[in-house]
Amino acid sequence: MGAQIVLKNVWKIFEKPKKFTALQDVSLEINPGEFVLILGPTGSGKTTLLNVMAGIERSSRGTVIIENRNLADLSEETLAEFRRRNFGIVFQFFNLLPHLTALENVMVPLLVEKELSIKRIRQKAIKLLEELGLAEKLYHYPRELSGGEQQRVAIARAIISDPKIIIGDEPIAHLDEESARIVLDIFRRLNREGRTIIIATTHEALVRMLQDALTKVVRLRNGRIANIRVLRRR
């Protein structure tokens, strides 16, 4: 089985408001079912790397191949559809829609796809939220949820479309210790179920906290890969 994610000599240069090179000559391969931690200080390029992988940002130079598709060959419309089908994205600041309940927030991705009935989407969303310990929070709005609860809603929203790849950008940065443990356990379970997990963080402690699950630790510095540590093969 070949690599699921291949980056070859990838650069990302932002021209505005001031020219800035966020990624420099990055090459990386990630296989299906891996659990990868991207580690580096603030400003090292972690978020940009995740965005380039998911096609949220186009690379300036180099090649990005996901599931054997060269992202440079895809139109914006095709790329958006490809991203919806292959990626679940968990943001640092949750990005929940404040005027929707937890249940409605989780339903949104499948409502956009319009492939299932509203009844089936609702059933699937309820099941996910129940599995994540939020059965009593279905009709709560984001402002009525704790940080940990909001993050679990965000995870449910990210995985409801059954994506092959789940990426998290500082997914526990604003959580208390207990909430962080719950969220990391969810990522472990998703990985055991066969999903590829990629988490970007500034926190060195995550290497220890996830040592039983990680396959690679990728260290970024000034937009370059400083080191790739392979912990186990997948």
C-alpha positions in Angstrom: 0.0 0.0 0.0 1.4 3.4 -1.0 1.6 6.6 0.9 -1.7 8.4 1.5 -0.2 11.8 1.7 2.9 12.9 -0.3 4.5 16.3 -0.1 7.5 16.8 -2.4 9.6 20.0 -2.1 6.6 22.1 -1.0 6.9 25.8 -0.6 4.3 28.3 0.6 4.9 31.9 0.1 2.4 34.6 1.1 2.6 37.8 -0.9 0.3 40.0 1.1 0.2 42.0 3.3 3.9 41.4 3.3 5.9 38.7 1.5 6.5 35.8 3.9 7.8 32.3 3.3 5.7 30.0 5.6 7.0 26.6 4.2 10.4 25.9 2.7 11.2 22.8 0.7 9.0 20.5 2.8 9.0 16.8 1.8 6.9 14.3 3.9 5.1 11.0 3.4 2.3 9.7 5.6 0.8 6.2 5.2 -2.8 5.2 5.7 -3.6 4.7 9.4 -0.7 6.6 10.8 -0.9 8.9 13.8 1.4 11.8 13.2 2.4 14.7 15.5 3.6 17.9 13.9 5.6 19.8 16.5 7.1 23.2 16.5 6.9 26.7 18.1 4.4 29.3 17.1 5.2 30.6 13.6 7.0 27.5 12.5 4.5 26.7 9.7 2.4 24.0 11.4 -1.0 25.5 10.5 0.1 26.3 6.9 1.4 22.7 6.5 -2.0 21.3 7.6 -3.8 23.8 5.3 -1.6 22.8 2.3 -2.2 19.1 3.0 -6.0 19.7 3.1 -6.0 21.9 0.0 -7.3 24.9 2.0 -4.1 26.7 0.8 -2.5 26.0 -2.5 1.3 25.4 -2.4 3.4 28.0 -4.1 5.9 25.4 -5.4 6.3 21.6 -5.1 3.8 18.7 -5.3 1.0 17.7 -3.0 -0.5 14.3 -3.6 -3.4 13.0 -1.5 -5.0 9.7 -2.1 -3.1 9.5 -5.4 -4.6 12.8 -6.6 -2.3 15.7 -7.4 -4.1 18.7 -5.8 -2.7 21.1 -8.4 -4.8 19.3 -11.0 -8.1 19.9 -9.2 -10.3 22.9 -9.8 -11.4 24.9 -6.7 -14.9 23.2 -6.9 -13.4 19.7 -7.3 -10.9 20.4 -4.6 -13.6 21.5 -2.1 -15.5 18.3 -2.8 -12.4 16.2 -2.5 -11.6 17.9 0.9 -15.1 17.3 2.2 -14.9 13.6 1.3 -11.3 12.9 2.6 -10.6 15.3 5.4 -12.1 16.0 8.8 -10.7 19.2 10.3 -10.7 20.0 14.0 -9.8 23.7 14.5 -8.1 25.2 17.5 -11.0 27.5 18.3 -13.8 25.0 17.5 -15.4 27.2 14.8 -18.9 26.1 15.8 -21.8 28.1 14.5 -23.1 30.1 17.5 -26.8 30.2 16.3 -27.0 26.4 15.9 -27.3 23.7 18.6 -24.7 21.0 19.1 -26.8 18.6 17.1 -27.3 21.1 14.3 -23.6 21.9 14.1 -22.7 18.3 13.7 -25.4 17.8 10.9 -24.0 20.7 8.8 -21.4 18.8 6.7 -23.9 16.1 5.6 -26.6 18.7 4.9 -24.2 20.4 2.5 -23.5 17.1 0.7 -27.3 16.4 0.3 -26.8 12.7 -0.1 -28.8 11.5 2.9 -32.2 12.3 4.2 -32.5 14.8 7.0 -33.8 12.0 9.2 -30.8 9.8 8.5 -28.4 12.7 9.1 -30.0 13.5 12.4 -29.8 9.9 13.5 -26.1 9.7 12.6 -25.3 13.0 14.4 -27.2 11.9 17.5 -25.4 8.6 17.6 -22.0 10.3 17.3 -22.7 12.8 20.0 -23.9 10.0 22.3 -20.7 8.1 21.7 -18.8 11.2 22.6 -20.6 11.6 25.9 -22.8 14.4 24.9 -26.3 12.8 24.9 -27.6 15.4 27.3 -26.1 18.3 25.3 -27.8 17.8 21.9 -29.9 20.9 22.1 -27.4 23.2 23.8 -25.8 26.1 22.0 -22.0 26.5 21.9 -22.2 29.3 24.5 -23.8 26.8 26.9 -21.0 24.2 26.5 -17.6 23.9 28.2 -14.5 24.1 26.1 -14.1 20.3 26.2 -17.7 19.8 25.2 -17.4 22.3 22.3 -14.3 20.4 21.1 -16.1 17.1 21.2 -18.9 18.7 19.1 -16.2 19.9 16.7 -14.8 16.4 16.5 -18.2 14.9 15.8 -18.7 17.5 13.0 -15.3 16.6 11.6 -15.9 12.8 11.4 -19.6 12.6 10.5 -18.7 12.3 6.8 -16.5 9.3 7.6 -13.3 11.0 6.4 -10.1 8.9 5.9 -7.9 11.7 7.3 -8.5 13.8 10.4 -6.3 16.8 11.1 -6.3 18.8 14.3 -4.7 22.2 14.7 -3.8 22.6 18.4 -7.0 20.6 19.3 -6.4 20.7 23.1 -4.7 24.1 23.5 -7.6 25.7 25.3 -8.8 22.7 27.3 -8.4 21.7 30.9 -6.5 18.5 31.7 -9.6 16.2 31.9 -11.1 17.6 28.7 -7.7 17.2 27.0 -7.5 13.6 28.1 -11.0 12.8 26.7 -10.2 14.5 23.4 -6.9 12.6 23.0 -8.6 9.3 23.8 -11.1 10.1 21.0 -8.3 10.6 18.6 -6.7 7.3 19.7 -10.0 5.4 19.1 -10.5 7.0 15.7 -6.9 5.9 14.8 -7.6 2.4 16.0 -10.6 2.3 13.7 -8.3 3.0 10.8 -8.3 6.7 10.3 -5.2 8.7 9.7 -4.7 11.3 12.4 -2.4 14.3 12.1 -2.2 16.8 15.0 -0.2 20.0 15.0 0.9 21.5 18.3 3.4 23.6 20.2 3.2 21.3 23.2 6.1 18.9 23.7 4.1 17.1 26.4 1.9 15.5 23.7 4.8 13.3 22.6 4.7 11.6 26.0 0.9 11.7 26.3 0.4 10.0 22.9 3.5 7.8 22.9 1.4 4.6 22.8 -0.3 5.7 19.5 2.1 7.9 17.6 3.8 6.6 14.4 5.8 9.8 13.6 6.9 13.0 15.2 7.7 15.7 12.7 9.5 18.8 14.0 9.2 22.1 12.1 11.4 25.1 12.5 11.1 28.3 10.5 9.0 26.6 7.8 11.4 23.7 7.3 11.3 20.1 8.6 14.1 19.9 11.2 13.6 16.3 12.0 11.3 13.3 11.4 11.2 10.6 14.1 9.6 7.3 13.2 8.3 5.6 16.2 6.6 2.6 14.6 5.7 1.5 11.1 2.1 1.4 9.8 
